[in-house]
Amino acid sequence: MHKTEDILKAKDFILSKTNIIPEIGIILGSGLGNLADEIESAVVIPYEDIPHFTKSDGIGGHSNELVIGKFQGKNIVAMKGRYHYYEGYSLDEVTFPVRVIKALGAENLIITNSCGAVNTDFKPGELMLITDHINLVGTNPLIGKNNDDLGMRFPDVSEVYNRELRNLALQVAEENNLTLQQGVYGWWSGPVYETPAEIRMIRILGGDAIGMSTVPEATVAIHSGLKVLGISCLTNMACGILDQPLSHEEVIEVAGKSRSTFVHLIKNIISKM
């Protein structure tokens, strides 16, 4: 569990670089970091400069920068890239930025990712609103002695992804004639993609999409008292659905093609939050 003094040290360092108090945090997944380039009056801080932050191993689509500024009339803090459990980081390290986003003053957290579609009614390039998740990894970022300053010992997770924010996202998608699927996201540890048999299992369990992030951050966000909105970019059909191998290059390519739709959706959601 995170230490309060570590969170405050990181918070104080960030606030020494800017006087903007963010209302909204956003975690930008693979290939989606360009949204941060549209933040106005931006202060850009490399992760490695922030106390107790770490950084991704440089995998494509993750820039390792915290960006704070104005976006759609709101104060926002954006993680331009994230780090993952499969990189060998502990879940405390993976989720530490969420604690700092909360400490900075944010009340809402938008979590994005690129992932594979398990639901055969979905198509690569579409966006999916996360309605719920399945933890398939067998561990949890809240394991360990609880820090009561940060949240309760046994948080309720009956609505991890805030219903009000989900309804807002659906409204925005309808108003802008954007396709926004809805479904359950499964967390897979990676770094290997899933086998065809594992994908069949995930479908039986009720998963609509599968990816290697998001669930740890969402869990810690709920523990912290943040309202969470999760949106996935479906970059490929999961293993075994199509007769072709999977590649990270495909993930980045499709995420890039979907970027304008994603940015348009996020812009309009934030403007109405």
C-alpha positions as CSV (number, residue, x, y, z in Angstrom):
1,M,0.0,0.0,0.0
2,H,1.2,3.5,-0.8
3,K,2.7,5.8,1.9
4,T,1.0,9.1,2.4
5,E,4.4,10.9,2.7
6,D,5.5,9.6,-0.7
7,I,2.3,10.8,-2.4
8,L,2.6,14.2,-0.8
9,K,6.3,14.5,-1.9
10,A,5.3,13.8,-5.5
11,K,2.3,16.2,-5.3
12,D,4.4,19.0,-3.8
13,F,7.1,18.6,-6.6
14,I,4.4,18.8,-9.3
15,L,2.8,21.8,-7.8
16,S,6.2,23.5,-7.6
17,K,6.1,23.5,-11.5
18,T,2.5,24.7,-12.0
19,N,-0.3,26.6,-10.2
20,I,-3.0,24.6,-12.0
21,I,-5.1,22.4,-9.8
22,P,-6.6,19.6,-12.0
23,E,-10.2,18.7,-11.9
24,I,-9.9,15.7,-14.2
25,G,-7.1,13.2,-14.6
26,I,-6.7,11.1,-17.8
27,I,-4.4,8.1,-18.5
28,L,-3.6,7.8,-22.2
29,G,-3.0,4.3,-23.5
30,S,-1.0,2.9,-26.4
31,G,-1.0,5.2,-29.4
32,L,-3.3,7.7,-27.8
33,G,-0.8,10.1,-26.2
34,N,-1.2,12.7,-28.9
35,L,-4.3,14.0,-27.1
36,A,-1.9,15.5,-24.5
37,D,-0.4,17.7,-27.3
38,E,-3.7,19.6,-27.4
39,I,-3.5,20.7,-23.8
40,E,-3.1,24.4,-23.5
41,S,-0.7,26.3,-21.2
42,A,0.8,22.9,-20.7
43,V,3.5,22.0,-18.2
44,V,5.3,18.8,-19.1
45,I,7.1,16.9,-16.5
46,P,9.1,13.7,-17.3
47,Y,8.1,10.8,-15.0
48,E,11.7,10.2,-14.0
49,D,11.8,13.7,-12.4
50,I,8.8,13.1,-10.1
51,P,9.6,11.6,-6.7
52,H,8.5,7.9,-6.5
53,F,7.4,7.8,-10.1
54,T,8.9,5.3,-12.5
55,K,8.7,5.0,-16.2
56,S,7.7,2.5,-18.9
57,D,10.4,0.6,-20.7
58,G,9.8,2.7,-23.8
59,I,7.4,0.4,-25.6
60,G,5.8,2.2,-28.6
61,G,3.0,4.6,-27.7
62,H,4.1,5.5,-24.2
63,S,6.0,8.8,-23.7
64,N,6.6,8.8,-19.9
65,E,5.4,12.4,-19.3
66,L,2.9,14.1,-17.0
67,V,1.1,17.0,-18.7
68,I,-0.9,19.6,-16.8
69,G,-2.8,22.4,-18.3
70,K,-6.2,23.5,-19.8
71,F,-8.3,21.3,-22.0
72,Q,-11.8,22.1,-23.1
73,G,-12.1,24.8,-20.4
74,K,-11.1,22.4,-17.7
75,N,-7.9,21.9,-15.6
76,I,-6.5,18.6,-16.5
77,V,-3.6,16.3,-15.6
78,A,-2.7,13.7,-18.3
79,M,-0.5,10.7,-18.1
80,K,1.1,10.5,-21.5
81,G,1.8,6.8,-21.3
82,R,1.6,4.4,-18.4
83,Y,3.7,1.5,-17.0
84,H,2.5,-2.0,-16.8
85,Y,2.6,-5.0,-14.5
86,Y,4.2,-7.1,-17.2
87,E,7.2,-4.8,-17.3
88,G,8.2,-6.2,-13.9
89,Y,6.9,-3.2,-11.8
90,S,4.9,-3.9,-8.7
91,L,1.3,-2.9,-8.6
92,D,2.2,-0.2,-6.1
93,E,4.4,1.3,-8.7
94,V,1.9,0.9,-11.5
95,T,-0.9,2.6,-9.5
96,F,1.1,5.3,-7.7
97,P,0.3,8.0,-10.2
98,V,-3.4,7.5,-9.5
99,R,-2.8,8.4,-5.9
100,V,-1.0,11.5,-6.9
101,I,-3.7,12.5,-9.4
102,K,-6.2,12.3,-6.5
103,A,-3.9,14.3,-4.2
104,L,-3.5,17.0,-6.8
105,G,-7.3,17.7,-6.5
106,A,-8.9,15.7,-9.3
107,E,-12.3,14.2,-8.7
108,N,-12.7,12.3,-12.0
109,L,-10.3,9.9,-13.8
110,I,-10.6,8.9,-17.4
111,I,-8.7,5.7,-18.1
112,T,-8.0,4.7,-21.7
113,N,-6.3,1.7,-23.3
114,S,-5.8,-0.2,-26.5
115,C,-7.0,-3.8,-26.3
116,G,-8.3,-6.8,-28.2
117,A,-11.9,-7.4,-29.0
118,V,-13.3,-10.7,-27.7
119,N,-16.9,-10.0,-28.6
120,T,-17.2,-11.0,-32.3
121,D,-19.9,-8.2,-32.8
122,F,-17.1,-5.7,-32.4
123,K,-14.7,-4.4,-35.0
124,P,-11.1,-3.2,-34.9
125,G,-11.0,0.6,-34.8
126,E,-14.2,0.9,-32.7
127,L,-14.2,2.4,-29.2
128,M,-15.7,0.5,-26.2
129,L,-17.1,2.1,-23.1
130,I,-16.1,-0.1,-20.2
131,T,-19.1,-1.1,-18.1
132,D,-17.3,-3.5,-15.7
133,H,-14.1,-5.6,-15.6
134,I,-12.8,-9.0,-14.8
135,N,-9.5,-9.4,-12.9
136,L,-7.9,-12.4,-14.6
137,V,-4.4,-11.9,-13.1
138,G,-4.9,-13.3,-9.6
139,T,-3.6,-10.4,-7.6
140,N,-4.9,-7.0,-6.5
141,P,-3.2,-3.6,-6.0
142,L,-4.9,-3.2,-2.6
143,I,-3.3,-6.4,-1.1
144,G,-1.3,-5.5,2.0
145,K,-1.8,-3.3,5.1
146,N,-4.4,-0.7,4.4
147,N,-3.5,3.0,4.6
148,D,-6.7,4.5,6.1
149,D,-5.7,7.9,5.0
150,L,-6.2,6.8,1.4
151,G,-9.3,4.7,1.5
152,M,-11.3,2.0,3.4
153,R,-10.1,-1.5,3.9
154,F,-12.9,-3.1,1.9
155,P,-14.0,-0.8,-0.9
156,D,-17.3,-1.5,-2.8
157,V,-16.7,-2.3,-6.5
158,S,-20.3,-2.8,-7.6
159,E,-19.9,0.3,-9.8
160,V,-16.2,0.8,-10.6
161,Y,-17.0,2.7,-13.8
162,N,-19.3,5.5,-12.8
163,R,-22.8,5.3,-14.3
164,E,-23.3,9.0,-14.6
165,L,-20.1,9.4,-16.5
166,R,-20.9,6.4,-18.7
167,N,-24.3,7.9,-19.5
168,L,-22.6,11.2,-20.4
169,A,-20.2,9.3,-22.8
170,L,-23.1,7.6,-24.5
171,Q,-24.9,10.9,-24.8
172,V,-21.9,12.6,-26.4
173,A,-21.4,9.6,-28.8
174,E,-25.0,9.8,-29.9
175,E,-24.8,13.6,-30.4
176,N,-21.7,13.3,-32.5
177,N,-22.8,10.2,-34.5
178,L,-19.9,8.1,-33.1
179,T,-20.0,4.4,-32.6
180,L,-19.4,3.5,-29.0
181,Q,-19.7,-0.1,-28.0
182,Q,-20.2,-1.2,-24.4
183,G,-18.7,-4.1,-22.7
184,V,-16.7,-5.9,-20.0
185,Y,-12.9,-5.5,-20.0
186,G,-10.7,-8.4,-18.9
187,W,-7.2,-7.7,-17.4
188,W,-4.5,-10.0,-18.7
189,S,-1.0,-9.8,-17.2
190,G,0.9,-10.1,-20.5
191,P,3.4,-9.7,-22.0
192,V,2.2,-12.7,-24.1
193,Y,-1.1,-12.3,-25.9
194,E,-3.8,-14.8,-25.0
195,T,-4.1,-18.2,-26.6
196,P,-7.2,-19.1,-28.6
197,A,-8.3,-21.4,-25.7
198,E,-7.9,-18.6,-23.2
199,I,-9.9,-16.3,-25.4
200,R,-12.7,-18.9,-25.5
201,M,-12.5,-19.0,-21.6
202,I,-12.7,-15.2,-21.4
203,R,-15.8,-15.1,-23.6
204,I,-17.5,-17.7,-21.5
205,L,-16.7,-15.7,-18.4
206,G,-18.4,-12.6,-19.9
207,G,-15.5,-10.6,-21.2
208,D,-16.0,-8.5,-24.3
209,A,-12.4,-7.2,-24.6
210,I,-9.0,-8.1,-23.2
211,G,-6.0,-6.0,-22.4
212,M,-2.9,-5.6,-20.1
213,S,-3.8,-2.5,-18.1
214,T,-6.6,-0.4,-16.6
215,V,-7.9,-2.7,-13.9
216,P,-5.2,-1.9,-11.3
217,E,-5.6,1.8,-11.9
218,A,-9.4,1.7,-11.7
219,T,-9.2,-0.4,-8.5
220,V,-6.9,2.1,-6.8
221,A,-9.0,5.0,-8.2
222,I,-12.1,3.6,-6.5
223,H,-10.2,3.1,-3.3
224,S,-9.1,6.7,-3.5
225,G,-12.7,8.0,-4.0
226,L,-12.3,9.0,-7.7
227,K,-15.1,8.7,-10.2
228,V,-13.9,6.5,-13.1
229,L,-14.7,6.5,-16.8
230,G,-13.0,3.8,-18.9
231,I,-12.8,3.7,-22.7
232,S,-11.0,1.2,-24.8
233,C,-9.8,1.4,-28.4
234,L,-10.4,-2.0,-29.9
235,T,-7.3,-2.4,-32.0
236,N,-7.6,-6.0,-33.1
237,M,-9.7,-9.1,-32.8
238,A,-8.4,-11.3,-30.0
239,C,-6.3,-14.4,-30.7
240,G,-8.1,-17.3,-32.5
241,I,-11.0,-15.2,-33.8
242,L,-9.2,-14.4,-37.1
243,D,-6.6,-16.7,-38.8
244,Q,-3.7,-14.4,-38.3
245,P,-1.0,-13.6,-35.7
246,L,-1.2,-10.6,-33.3
247,S,1.4,-7.9,-33.2
248,H,2.0,-4.7,-31.2
249,E,2.7,-2.9,-34.5
250,E,-0.9,-3.6,-35.4
251,V,-2.1,-2.2,-32.1
252,I,-0.3,1.0,-32.6
253,E,-1.4,1.3,-36.3
254,V,-5.1,0.8,-35.6
255,A,-4.9,3.1,-32.5
256,G,-3.4,5.8,-34.7
257,K,-6.2,5.4,-37.3
258,S,-8.8,5.7,-34.5
259,R,-7.1,8.6,-32.8
260,S,-9.2,11.4,-34.3
261,T,-12.5,9.7,-33.3
262,F,-11.1,9.0,-29.8
263,V,-9.9,12.6,-29.4
264,H,-13.2,14.0,-30.6
265,L,-15.1,11.8,-28.1
266,I,-12.9,12.7,-25.2
267,K,-13.0,16.4,-26.0
268,N,-16.7,16.5,-25.9
269,I,-17.0,14.4,-22.8
270,I,-14.6,16.6,-20.9
271,S,-16.3,19.8,-22.1
272,K,-19.6,18.5,-20.5
273,M,-18.1,17.1,-17.3
